[in-house]
Amino acid sequence: MKVVLMHAVDNLGEAGEVVEVADGYARNYLIPRGLAERATPENIAGWEQEKARREKQAARAREEARKLAEVLEGAEVDLVARAGESGKLFGSITAANIADALQDKLGARIDRRTIDLSEPLRELGEHEVRFALYEDIDAFVKVKITAEA
């Protein structure tokens, strides 16, 4: 039986491919789980339309990420936090703190999940923070943390 894969299936193919599989495998596994549909002309045409829509959406998201990267690249944000004598913070600066400060400064909506912090910042000074905006689009922002007076 020929089926159109709706999702990637290991050892079978990627989403949108038309593949030939055993009738029982299609009827009992792929189709009931929503992984595939019968390869009728209507289903193939519907998948082509969905694929085109997804490609347009991905292109739009990529363009938005590129524009945001231009705004963010080279930006600096100053944060004030309580710190001890040795320069260690009482608490930490998180991705949410950085996103809020950038949003206030630049006016651009920043998603905190794009900020690539392996752990929160816990020391005074300058830190370079990476923003993973899209698959291959990154921006770097300098975060200056100063002690509260």
Secondary structure as UniProt FT lines:
FT   STRAND          2..5
FT   TURN            10..12
FT   TURN            15..16
FT   STRAND          18..20
FT   HELIX           23..25
FT   HELIX           26..30
FT   TURN            31..34
FT   STRAND          36..38
FT   HELIX           41..72
FT   TURN            73..74
FT   STRAND          76..81
FT   TURN            85..86
FT   STRAND          88..93
FT   HELIX           95..106
FT   HELIX           112..114
FT   STRAND          115..116
FT   STRAND          121..123
FT   STRAND          125..134
FT   TURN            135..136
FT   STRAND          137..147
//
